Each structure stands twice: as structure tokens, then as C-alpha cells.
Amino acid sequence: MTQVDPTTMWIVIIGLAVGSFALRFTFIGLVGDRPMPPWLLRHLRYTAVAIIPALIAPLVVWPTATEGQPDVPRMAAAAVALSVGVITKNVLAAIFTGAATLYGLLYLLG
């Protein structure tokens, strides 16, 4: 493990804190009391829908458990979760069926 210089670490932490505050302050402090244009509100509505797949996709395609090699249980679980989510429009059903598929296939194939 590489030793990190404490000064460098604190500079990075403070820089990230200032950047995070500035980003939030832009929307809350500067623009918070003004109405946003409809086109911006329409785009912001899809932010959560884009973030969840962005967080999950690397775990499916390059899983740490298999040293970055795609495998059948994870791909099948993702396909089942996506299918159930599209068909039922129920997030919990998609999560639970995907998890059941993953653990079921890991049990059967392992």
C-alpha cells in the first residue's frame, strides 16, 4: 500500500469540500428563489433514473467477485431485474427478482 502525504490528502479533502459546497450553493443559494425553466426541470427529472444504472452497471459488467470477468449469474440477474422492472414498473419487484436470480444461479452453478 502506498503511503500518502498528509498535506496532499488534506488539500484534496478541502478541495473536494469547497467544490461540493460551491456546486450545492449554486442551486440552493443563487438560483433557489427563482423559477427554473421548464426544459431544465424536464432534464432534472431523469437524473435519478440515470444515476442508478450508472452505479450498478460496473458491478454487473466487471464484478470484483470474479476479478473483473463477466459471468452468467450476474448478467442473468441484471436481465431479469430489467425485464421485471420494465414489465411491472415496480422497483422492489425488480430488485428482489434480480437478487433471487443472482443468488439462485450462484448456488446452482457454484
C-alpha positions as CSV (number, residue, x, y, z in Angstrom):
1,M,0.0,0.0,0.0
2,T,1.3,3.4,-1.0
3,Q,1.8,6.0,1.8
4,V,0.0,9.3,1.1
5,D,1.5,12.6,2.2
6,P,-0.9,14.1,4.9
7,T,-0.6,17.5,3.3
8,T,-1.7,16.2,-0.1
9,M,-4.5,14.3,1.5
10,W,-5.8,17.4,3.3
11,I,-5.5,19.5,0.2
12,V,-7.6,17.0,-1.7
13,I,-10.2,16.8,1.1
14,I,-10.5,20.6,1.4
15,G,-10.7,21.0,-2.4
16,L,-13.5,18.4,-2.6
17,A,-15.4,20.1,0.2
18,V,-15.1,23.5,-1.4
19,G,-16.2,22.1,-4.8
20,S,-19.1,20.2,-3.3
21,F,-20.3,23.3,-1.4
22,A,-19.9,25.5,-4.5
23,L,-22.0,23.1,-6.5
24,R,-24.8,22.9,-4.0
25,F,-24.7,26.7,-3.3
26,T,-25.1,27.4,-7.0
27,F,-28.5,25.8,-7.0
28,I,-29.7,26.5,-3.4
29,G,-28.2,29.9,-2.7
30,L,-28.1,31.6,-6.1
31,V,-30.9,30.0,-8.1
32,G,-33.1,28.7,-5.2
33,D,-35.6,31.6,-5.2
34,R,-36.0,31.8,-9.0
35,P,-38.3,29.6,-11.1
36,M,-36.3,27.2,-13.3
37,P,-37.2,26.9,-17.0
38,P,-39.4,24.0,-18.0
39,W,-36.6,22.5,-20.2
40,L,-34.2,22.3,-17.2
41,L,-36.9,20.8,-15.0
42,R,-37.6,18.2,-17.6
43,H,-33.9,17.2,-17.8
44,L,-33.5,17.1,-14.0
45,R,-36.4,14.7,-13.7
46,Y,-34.3,12.0,-15.3
47,T,-31.3,12.4,-13.1
48,A,-32.2,9.6,-10.6
49,V,-33.1,7.3,-13.5
50,A,-29.6,7.8,-15.0
51,I,-27.7,7.5,-11.7
52,I,-28.9,4.1,-10.5
53,P,-27.9,2.2,-13.7
54,A,-24.6,4.1,-13.7
55,L,-23.9,2.8,-10.2
56,I,-25.0,-0.8,-11.0
57,A,-23.6,-1.4,-14.5
58,P,-19.9,-1.6,-13.5
59,L,-20.8,-4.2,-10.8
60,V,-22.6,-6.3,-13.4
61,V,-20.1,-6.0,-16.3
62,W,-16.8,-6.0,-14.3
63,P,-17.7,-7.7,-10.9
64,T,-14.9,-7.7,-8.3
65,A,-16.0,-11.2,-7.2
66,T,-14.9,-12.6,-10.5
67,E,-11.8,-10.4,-10.8
68,G,-13.5,-8.3,-13.5
69,Q,-14.7,-11.1,-15.7
70,P,-18.4,-11.1,-16.7
71,D,-20.3,-14.2,-15.6
72,V,-23.6,-15.7,-16.3
73,P,-25.3,-15.3,-12.9
74,R,-24.8,-11.5,-12.8
75,M,-25.8,-11.0,-16.4
76,A,-28.9,-13.1,-16.0
77,A,-29.8,-11.3,-12.7
78,A,-29.4,-7.9,-14.5
79,A,-31.6,-9.1,-17.4
80,V,-34.3,-10.5,-15.1
81,A,-34.3,-7.3,-13.0
82,L,-34.5,-5.1,-16.0
83,S,-37.3,-7.2,-17.6
84,V,-39.3,-7.3,-14.4
85,G,-38.8,-3.6,-13.9
86,V,-40.0,-2.7,-17.4
87,I,-43.0,-5.1,-17.3
88,T,-44.3,-4.4,-13.8
89,K,-42.9,-0.8,-13.3
90,N,-42.2,-1.9,-9.7
91,V,-38.7,-1.2,-8.3
92,L,-39.0,-3.5,-5.4
93,A,-40.1,-6.4,-7.6
94,A,-37.2,-5.8,-9.9
95,I,-34.7,-5.7,-7.0
96,F,-36.0,-8.8,-5.3
97,T,-36.3,-10.9,-8.5
98,G,-32.8,-9.8,-9.6
99,A,-31.4,-10.7,-6.2
100,A,-33.2,-14.1,-6.2
101,T,-31.9,-14.8,-9.7
102,L,-28.3,-13.9,-8.7
103,Y,-28.2,-15.9,-5.5
104,G,-30.1,-18.8,-7.1
105,L,-27.7,-19.1,-10.0
106,L,-24.7,-18.7,-7.8
107,Y,-26.0,-21.6,-5.7
108,L,-26.8,-23.8,-8.6
109,L,-23.6,-23.1,-10.6
110,G,-21.2,-22.9,-7.6
